[in-house]
Amino acid sequence: MNTPATDPSPFIYAPKTRASTATRTLHGVLTLAAWALYAYLWLPVLTVLAWVMGVRTSYVELYVRNNRFDNSVFMVILVLALVATVLLVGWAEYNRHKFGGQDRRSTPRNVDGDDVAQSLLAPPELSRQLAGAKSITLNMGEDARLAGIHHHTPLAPPA
């Protein structure tokens, strides 16, 4: 049986060496094309939803009656899109500058058997049993303290 570290997963590919820029660009373009195709396949559903929500009626009322669009509306939408883009990219760059680089998290301290026993309000030999067991059930008393444990035996492999 392979260990998880050496198990070749068909879903996660983590090469040992970094891919070239051309390879990453090609993968990015292929991913973008796949998402575009996926979005295109959703167009019939989106059309039905727009029809149900009255978007066609809005189009008729706003454009067909006057035979023209109000260009100022398009300018406002363009300006709002640009402002939203600048804010989003600015916020991302601020966070990258502030939190990027060296990992500032502290390493957690090791927890030993005595710490486990103390947190469970149980004797230290019980924490040693917990550490050595593969599968157990903790039996808790009415006072929410550990009353006992039940070791599960592993199932026999099928013959």
C-alpha positions in Angstrom: 0.0 0.0 0.0 1.4 3.4 -0.9 1.8 6.1 1.7 0.0 9.4 1.0 3.3 11.1 0.4 4.2 8.7 -2.5 0.7 8.0 -3.7 0.4 9.4 -7.3 -2.9 11.1 -7.3 -4.6 11.5 -10.7 -6.2 14.8 -9.5 -3.3 16.7 -7.9 -0.2 17.2 -10.0 2.7 18.7 -8.0 5.9 18.5 -10.1 9.2 18.7 -8.4 10.5 21.4 -10.7 8.8 24.7 -11.6 7.2 24.8 -15.0 8.5 27.2 -17.6 6.7 30.5 -18.3 5.5 29.2 -21.7 4.0 26.1 -20.1 2.2 28.1 -17.4 0.9 30.6 -20.0 -0.4 27.8 -22.2 -2.1 26.2 -19.2 -3.6 29.6 -18.3 -4.9 30.1 -21.9 -6.4 26.6 -22.0 -8.1 27.2 -18.6 -9.5 30.5 -19.8 -10.9 28.8 -22.9 -12.4 26.0 -20.9 -14.1 28.6 -18.6 -15.4 30.6 -21.6 -16.9 27.4 -23.1 -18.5 26.6 -19.7 -20.0 30.1 -19.5 -21.2 29.8 -23.1 -23.0 26.6 -22.2 -24.9 28.5 -19.5 -26.2 31.1 -21.9 -29.6 29.4 -22.5 -30.3 29.2 -18.8 -29.3 32.8 -18.3 -31.5 33.9 -21.2 -34.5 32.2 -19.7 -33.7 33.8 -16.3 -33.4 37.3 -17.9 -36.7 36.8 -19.7 -38.4 35.7 -16.5 -37.0 38.7 -14.6 -38.2 41.2 -17.2 -34.9 42.2 -18.8 -36.4 42.1 -22.3 -39.2 44.3 -21.2 -36.7 46.8 -19.8 -34.8 46.7 -23.1 -38.0 47.4 -25.0 -39.0 50.3 -22.7 -35.6 51.9 -22.6 -34.3 51.4 -26.1 -37.0 50.4 -28.6 -39.4 53.2 -27.7 -36.7 56.0 -28.1 -34.6 54.1 -30.7 -31.4 55.0 -28.9 -29.4 54.4 -25.7 -28.4 57.2 -23.4 -24.7 57.3 -23.8 -24.1 58.9 -20.4 -25.4 55.6 -18.8 -22.6 53.7 -20.6 -20.0 56.2 -19.4 -21.2 55.9 -15.8 -21.0 52.1 -16.1 -17.5 52.3 -17.6 -16.4 54.7 -14.8 -17.9 52.5 -12.1 -16.2 49.4 -13.6 -12.8 51.2 -13.7 -13.2 52.4 -10.1 -14.2 48.9 -8.9 -11.2 47.4 -10.8 -8.8 50.0 -9.3 -10.1 49.4 -5.8 -10.0 45.6 -6.1 -6.4 45.6 -7.5 -5.3 48.2 -5.0 -6.7 46.2 -2.1 -5.0 43.0 -3.4 -1.7 44.8 -3.8 -2.0 46.4 -0.3 -2.6 42.9 1.2 0.2 41.4 -0.9 2.6 44.1 0.3 1.5 43.9 3.9 1.2 40.1 4.3 3.4 38.8 1.5 6.9 37.5 2.0 8.1 35.8 5.1 5.6 33.7 7.1 5.1 35.5 10.4 3.0 32.8 12.1 4.7 31.3 15.2 5.2 27.6 15.2 2.7 25.8 17.6 4.2 24.1 20.6 4.3 20.4 20.8 1.5 18.8 22.9 2.5 15.9 25.0 0.5 13.2 26.8 0.4 15.1 30.0 -1.2 18.1 28.3 -3.8 15.9 26.7 -4.6 14.2 30.0 -4.8 17.5 31.8 -7.2 19.0 29.2 -9.4 15.9 29.5 -9.1 15.8 33.3 -8.0 12.2 33.0 -5.0 10.2 34.2 -1.8 10.3 32.2 -2.0 6.5 31.3 -5.3 7.3 29.5 -3.5 9.8 27.2 -0.9 7.2 26.4 -3.7 4.8 25.4 -5.2 7.6 23.2 -1.8 8.2 21.5 -1.4 4.5 20.7 -4.9 3.8 19.4 -6.0 4.0 15.8 -9.7 4.3 16.5 -11.5 4.9 19.8 -14.7 6.2 21.3 -14.6 8.4 24.3 -17.3 7.8 26.9 -18.2 11.0 28.7 -20.0 11.1 32.0 -22.9 13.3 33.1 -20.4 15.9 34.4 -18.8 16.1 30.9 -15.7 14.4 32.1 -14.0 11.4 30.5 -15.5 8.2 31.9 -13.7 5.7 29.8 -12.6 4.7 26.3 -13.6 1.9 23.9 -10.9 0.6 21.5 -12.2 -0.2 18.0 -10.6 -3.2 16.3 -9.8 -2.6 12.6 -11.9 -4.5 10.1 -10.2 -7.5 8.6 -9.3 -7.0 4.9 -11.6 -8.7 2.4 -10.4 -12.1 1.3 
